[in-house]
Amino acid sequence: MRNLHLFSIKNKIDFENNLNILKPNQYYECAFICNNKIIFFEKKICFIKFKDLRHLTIKKENLNFLGKKGNTLFIGASISLKKLKKLFKDRLFSLVSLRDCISLVNNEQVSYLSSLFYLEKWKNENKFCSKCGTRNKFKHLKNFLECSNKSCLKKIFPKLDPTVIILIKNNNKILLARNKNWKQNLYSCIAGFCEPNESLEQTVIREAYEEVGLKLKNINYLFSQFWPFANNLMVGFEAMSSSVKLKINKSEIEDAIWVTRKELLSLKSKKKIILPKKYAIAHSLIAHWQKS
């Protein structure tokens, strides 16, 4: 999906060795995370501008280089509540979950905040080397952990789980389904994790058959998205079903319905259906179909 992450090879800098060395007209924008919550200041501000990060006195290992755009370097800092109150004693702030952040900031900022959330969670879950038990050190430039034991130096890279999400079509209708654990009236597309022995296309076929009993054809890739809440790389497909007859797997799916564009608009206006938030890939899949 477009606009999700602006980090690229040409934007990488030697963050560890140039932490406080900025060119003229360059500055940092820093976001803060505390106990897996993003810090929001007054007026829905989550990134604060700095010319120099030294006065924050935050350890280098608690800083994350999130990306670079033009003359702006986007930084994320993990911070304790005690230090947060000390540094920003004259400012009001609140701790906001990443899910709630999605509706408060633009897509570009969501991308950076997602990176910050994921990297901090991943680092906290991998503090020690699984081979020798020595503490790991975070390498900012390439975003990996390395064992600090010089006779080991085992590297650990971020783990992503490939997951398919499918816009299933039949003539002028699409299939929407809901999990029993979701909030009331929320419907989305069928999705599922890849098994170790599968291609993405095989996962699409298996998940559709397992969850709603449909056999699919004409499987086409559309776009993808990183989803930080479960470390998923969501891969979006569209596919055709030759039948509308459903066999719902009640252990996974509470309900599934076929809808036309007109029916979907009507159900939305009556609040009988709630669609995924705009940042979610499911929303983009449905919007792609509505515009086609």
N, C-alpha and C positions, 0 to 999 in steps of 0.2 A: 504494500500500500504506500502511496505517496505520503510525504511529510512526516513519516514516523521517526526517522533518525537521521540526523545530518552529519554524523560522524563518518569520516572517510579517510583513506590513506593520506591524501594531500592535506588534511586538517590535523593530522597527528603532530604533537610536539613532544619534546623530551621533557615531560612534565616533572619528573623527579629532580632533574638537574637545573630546571629553569623556573622553579615554583614562584619566585618573586622577581623575576627579570622580565619586564614587559617592554615592548617597543612603544614609541610615542603613539598616543591615541588608542592604545590597547587598554582593556580593562577586564576584570573578572565579573561574572555574575554568579553568585554562590547561593545554592539552596541548602537547607539544613534538614537532617533526618534524626529523629530521637525516638527510640523504642519502636521502630518500624512505622513511625508516623511522620508525615511531612509538616514542616513548620510554616504556618501562614501568619503573616503580619497584617496590620490594618490595611484596608482597601484591597484585600485579596492578593497581596504581594507575597510571592514565595522565593523570588530571586532578588538578592540585594547586591548592588554594585560596589566593587572594591577596586582600588588601584593597587593595593598591596595587602596580602593576606597575613602578613607576619603578626599584626596586632591581635589576630584571633587566637594565636598561640595554640593552634590545633595540630596534633601530631600528623606528620606526613602520611602515615598509614591509614589515617582516618579521613583522608581527602580522596576524592574520585574525580578524574578528568572525564567529563561527560560529553564534551564536544566543542567545536569551534565554528563560529559563523562570523565572517568578516573580521572585525577587530575585537570581537567578544569571545572570551574563553569561558565556557560554562563548567562550573565546579560544583561538586556535591560534598558536603561535610557531615560526618557522623559526630553527634555531640550529645553530651549528657544533659539532663534537664537542669541540673545544678549550674553547669557552665552556661547553658542557654540563658538562664535567668540573670546570671552575672554579666554576660556580654550585652544583653539587650534589656537591661533593667528599666530603661525609660521608654520601652516600646511594648505595646500590647501584642500578644501572639497566641496562637492556638495550635494544637496538634490535630492534624487531619489525616484520615486514612487515604491511601493512594486511590482507592475506588471513588471516594468522594472528590478527590482532586480533579478527576476527569471532567467533571461538569463545571469546574471553577477556573480552569486555565485553558489556553489554546493548545492545539495538537502538537505544536513544536515543543512547548514546555512539558506536556504530558510525556513525550518521548524521553526527555532528559530526566524527569522525575522517575519514570519507569526504570531507567538505567540505574539511577541512584538506589532505588528500592531493591532491585534485584542484586546489584553488586554487594550491598551491605548484608543482605540476607545470606547470600552465597559465601561471603567471607566469614560471617559469624558461624556458619555451619561447617566450615573447613579450616578451623584455626590451627589444627595440628596435622602433620603428615601422616597419612594412613600406612606408610611403609615403615617409618622409624619412630614416629611419635614426637618429632621435634616441631617447634612452632613454625608455621608457614609465614612467608613474607609476600606481600602483594606487590606485583609489578604493574605500575600504572600504565606504561606506554602500550603494553600488549594485553592488558587485562587478564593476567593469570597469576596464580599463586605458585610460589616456589619454596621448597623446604630450605630452611636456613642452615641445615646441617651440610657442610661442604662436601662430606663424603657421600651424600645422598642426592641433594638437589632435584628431588622429584617435582615435576611440574603438574599443576592441576588447572585445567581450563574450565570455564563455565559450562554447566550441563544444561542442555535444552532438550525438551521432549517433543518430537514431531507429532503434530496432531492435525487431522483433517477436519474440515468443516464444509458441509455440502449444501448448496442451493439445489434442491431436487425439484424438477419441473415436470409437468404433464400438460401439454397443450398450453392453455393460458393460465394455468394455476401453479402455485408453488406449495411445498409442504412446510408447515411450521409445527414445531413440537415444544413441549415444556417438561422440565424435570420437576418432580414433586417437591424438591427442596428449594425451588426458586420462589421469589415473591409472587403474590397472586397476579394472574393474568399475563405474566411475562412469557412470551413465546420467542423461539429462535430457530436456527437451523440445526440439523442433525450434525453431531461432531463426535470424534473419538480418537483415542491414541493409536499410534502405529505399533504393531507387534514387531519383534526383532526380525522375523523372517519375511516381512511384507514390503512391497513397494507402496508408494502413496496411493496409486490407483487401486491396488488390491485392498487397501484399508477402506477406501471409499465404498467399494462393493460390499465388503464384509459388514461395515458399520450400518449401512442402510438396510441390509438384509436382517442383521441381528436385532436392530432396534424397532423397525417398522415393517419388516417382511417384504421389502421392495427389491426388485432386481433392476439394476441400472445399466444404461448404455450411454454412448456419446459423452464420455467423461472429459471435461476440459478444465485445465488450470486457469484461474482468474488472477489471484494475488495472495500475498501472505502478510503476516503480522506477528511480531513478538508480543506475547501476552504474559506479563510479569507475575501474575498471582499464583501460577503453578509452573512457571518456567517453560511455558509452551511456545513452540514456533507453530503458529496456526497457519495452515496451508489451505487456501480457499479454492474449492472446485464448484463447477456447475455440472449437472448430469440430468439425463432424461429417464423417466420411468414409463414403462409401457402400460402400467396399471395404476389405478388409484385405490385399489383395495389394500387396506392396511391390516397388519397383524402386529399390534403394539406389544412390545416387551415391557410389561408393567414393572419389572424390577429396575428398569432404567428410565422409562418414559411414562409420564402420567397421562399425557394426552397428545394427540397429533391431528392436525386439520389441513385440508386443502383450501386455498383461498385464491380468488382472482384479485386483480388490482383494485377493482371497485369494491369488492367485499372487504379487502384489507383496510382500505380507507374508511369504510363505514364502521368496521369493528374498532379501529383506532379512535375515531371520533366519539364513539360511545364508551370508550375506555374498557371495552371487553377484551382488548388485546393491548399489551404493552410490548413495544419492540426494544431490542438492546440499545444501549446508549451509542451516540454517534461515533465514539472512538473505537468501539468494538468492530471486529471484522465482519461479524454477522450483520450488523447494520449496513455496512458497505455492500455486502452481497445482495441484500434485499433491495437496497437503493439502486444497485446496478440493474437488477431485473425490472424495477419500476420504470427506469428510464429507457429500457430497451424497446 
